[in-house]
Amino acid sequence: MGEPAREMTPSTFWKMAFAQKAERDERRRDHAAEEAFWRHYAPNYDERSPLAQCADALITDLLPLLGPGDRVLEIGAGSGSFTRRIADHVGEISAVEPSTAMRIEFLRRWEAARSGAPPRLWPCSWEDAPELETDVVFGCNAFYRMEDIAASLSKMDRFAARRVILVQSVGAPYAPPLHVRLNGHLLERERAHALADVLQELEIHHRLRLYSVERAPGTWGEVALIDWRTNH
């Protein structure tokens, strides 16, 4: 296995990996299949993927990136695990969440854990999100369905008046590397590093930090925290 060919841009590698994965994975090409998956997975999502609760070091470094008056727009809020951790540290938070099942679970868990009105949830993908003004764009592991990652990252940079913050799990089983078969060779790149590659291609100066996180008792993995200041 090898890294992406030098003559291939990082955004092209991402698109090819997306297209080849879609050939094998019905969820990538069928929205109904994707929603059926989340309808089954959503009720136990926090218990099966408790990243926000267990990534203490990551949370410690994430919160100082936020200001008490910030408007935060979260991409792919899921069940709201990060949203609930962030809400008390900012002025306002809203989220883009395309899955009906996950929006239902988000509201159920919000009402069980907190008082007051829940954040506004935009029922669409990030690519289809309307022009929204916000101070900070935040997303965790929500990039796997973004085919044109360069356009999606540029949109994050454009929407955020102050900062973009991304969290990406590293490695299987939570985030297997991207793979591209090309000319008889198998090329691979970890997703977090692939995101950083595209940011570099876009000439967006950013910071990437890696954390060792216990995802289950005795099971450890890495998580990346990527952030940058926007130039607005």
C-alpha positions in Angstrom: 0.0 0.0 0.0 1.2 3.5 -0.6 0.2 7.1 -0.2 -1.7 9.0 -2.9 0.4 9.6 -6.1 2.2 12.9 -6.1 0.6 13.8 -9.4 -2.9 13.4 -7.9 -4.2 16.4 -5.9 -5.6 15.6 -2.4 -9.1 16.6 -3.4 -9.0 14.3 -6.4 -7.8 11.4 -4.2 -10.7 12.1 -1.9 -13.2 12.1 -4.8 -11.8 8.9 -6.2 -11.9 7.2 -2.8 -15.6 8.4 -2.4 -16.6 7.1 -5.8 -14.9 3.7 -5.4 -16.4 3.3 -1.9 -19.8 4.1 -3.3 -19.5 1.2 -5.7 -19.3 -1.2 -2.8 -21.4 0.6 -0.1 -25.1 1.2 -0.8 -25.2 3.9 1.9 -22.9 6.1 -0.1 -25.2 6.1 -3.2 -28.7 5.6 -1.6 -30.1 8.1 0.9 -32.8 5.6 1.9 -30.2 3.1 2.8 -28.3 5.7 4.8 -31.4 6.7 6.7 -32.3 3.0 7.4 -28.8 2.5 8.9 -29.2 5.5 11.3 -32.7 4.5 12.2 -31.3 1.3 13.6 -28.1 2.8 15.0 -29.4 6.1 16.5 -31.0 4.9 19.8 -27.7 3.5 21.0 -25.4 5.9 19.3 -23.9 7.5 22.4 -23.3 4.2 24.1 -21.6 2.7 21.0 -19.7 5.8 19.9 -19.1 7.9 23.1 -16.4 10.1 21.7 -17.4 13.3 23.3 -17.7 11.8 26.8 -14.3 9.9 26.8 -12.1 12.4 24.9 -11.2 14.5 27.9 -7.9 15.8 26.6 -9.5 16.7 23.3 -12.4 18.5 25.0 -9.9 20.4 27.2 -8.2 21.8 24.1 -11.4 22.3 22.1 -13.3 24.5 24.6 -10.7 27.3 24.7 -11.2 27.7 21.0 -14.7 28.9 21.7 -15.8 32.3 23.0 -18.7 32.9 25.4 -20.6 35.0 22.8 -19.9 32.7 19.8 -22.6 31.6 17.4 -21.6 28.0 16.6 -22.9 25.9 13.7 -22.3 22.2 14.0 -22.1 19.9 11.1 -23.7 16.5 11.6 -24.6 16.9 15.2 -25.9 13.3 15.4 -27.3 12.6 18.9 -25.9 15.9 20.2 -23.1 14.5 22.4 -20.7 17.3 21.5 -23.5 19.8 21.3 -24.4 19.3 24.9 -20.8 19.7 26.0 -20.3 22.9 24.0 -23.7 24.7 24.6 -22.8 26.2 28.0 -19.6 27.7 26.7 -21.0 29.7 23.7 -23.7 32.3 23.0 -25.8 30.2 20.6 -25.6 26.9 18.9 -27.4 25.4 15.9 -26.7 22.3 13.8 -27.0 20.7 10.4 -28.3 17.1 10.6 -29.6 15.3 7.6 -30.9 12.2 9.3 -34.5 12.2 10.6 -33.6 9.4 13.0 -30.7 11.3 14.5 -32.6 14.5 14.8 -35.2 12.6 16.8 -32.5 11.1 19.0 -30.8 14.5 19.4 -34.0 16.1 20.7 -34.8 13.1 23.0 -31.3 13.3 24.6 -31.4 17.1 24.8 -34.7 17.1 26.7 -33.5 14.4 29.1 -30.3 16.2 29.9 -31.1 19.9 29.8 -33.8 22.5 30.3 -34.7 25.1 27.8 -35.3 25.1 24.1 -33.0 22.8 22.0 -30.8 24.3 19.2 -32.2 24.8 15.8 -31.6 21.7 13.6 -31.3 22.2 9.8 -32.7 19.0 8.1 -30.2 18.9 5.3 -26.7 17.8 4.3 -23.8 20.2 4.7 -23.6 20.6 0.9 -27.2 21.6 0.7 -27.1 23.9 3.8 -28.3 27.5 3.0 -26.0 30.5 3.5 -25.7 30.8 7.3 -23.9 33.4 9.3 -21.9 32.0 12.2 -18.8 32.6 14.2 -17.5 29.1 14.5 -18.2 26.0 12.3 -17.7 22.7 14.1 -17.9 19.2 12.9 -17.0 15.7 14.2 -16.7 12.6 11.9 -19.3 14.1 9.6 -17.1 14.3 6.4 -17.4 10.8 5.0 -20.5 11.7 2.9 -18.9 14.8 1.5 -17.9 13.9 -2.1 -16.4 17.2 -3.0 -14.4 17.8 0.1 -12.6 20.9 -1.2 -16.0 22.6 -1.8 -17.2 21.5 1.6 -14.1 22.8 3.4 -14.2 26.1 1.5 -17.9 26.4 2.5 -16.9 26.0 6.2 -14.2 28.6 5.8 -16.6 31.0 4.1 -19.5 30.6 6.7 -17.3 30.9 9.8 -16.5 34.5 10.8 -13.8 33.5 13.3 -12.8 29.8 13.3 -13.4 26.3 12.0 -12.9 23.3 14.3 -13.0 19.7 13.0 -12.7 16.4 15.0 -11.9 13.2 13.1 -11.4 9.7 14.5 -8.3 8.0 13.1 -8.2 4.4 12.0 -10.5 1.4 12.0 -13.0 0.5 13.2 -14.3 4.0 13.7 -12.8 5.7 10.6 -11.0 3.4 8.3 -8.4 5.0 5.9 -9.5 6.2 2.5 -8.5 3.8 -0.3 -8.0 4.3 -4.0 -7.2 1.5 -6.5 -5.2 3.0 -9.3 -3.2 1.3 -12.0 -2.9 -2.0 -10.0 -1.9 -0.2 -6.8 -3.8 0.3 -3.6 -3.3 3.8 -2.2 -4.5 4.8 1.3 -4.6 7.8 3.5 -6.0 8.3 7.0 -9.0 10.5 6.9 -7.7 13.2 9.3 -4.5 13.5 7.2 -6.5 13.5 4.0 -8.5 16.5 5.3 -5.3 18.3 6.2 -3.9 17.5 2.8 -6.9 19.2 1.1 -6.6 22.2 3.5 -3.0 22.6 2.4 -4.2 22.3 -1.3 -6.6 25.1 -0.6 -3.8 27.2 1.1 -5.8 27.2 4.4 -3.2 27.4 7.2 -4.4 25.0 9.9 -3.3 23.1 13.0 -3.6 19.3 13.5 -3.3 17.7 16.9 -3.6 14.0 17.7 -4.9 12.5 20.9 -4.9 8.9 22.3 -8.5 8.1 23.4 -9.9 5.1 25.2 -12.9 4.3 23.0 -13.9 1.3 25.1 -12.4 -0.4 28.2 -8.9 -1.4 27.1 -9.4 -0.2 23.5 -7.5 2.9 22.5 -7.4 4.9 19.3 -6.3 8.2 17.9 -8.5 11.3 17.3 -7.5 14.4 15.4 -8.4 18.0 16.3 -8.0 20.3 13.3 -8.7 24.0 13.6 -7.9 27.3 11.8 -8.8 30.9 12.0 -10.7 32.3 9.1 -9.7 35.5 7.3 -13.0 37.4 7.4 
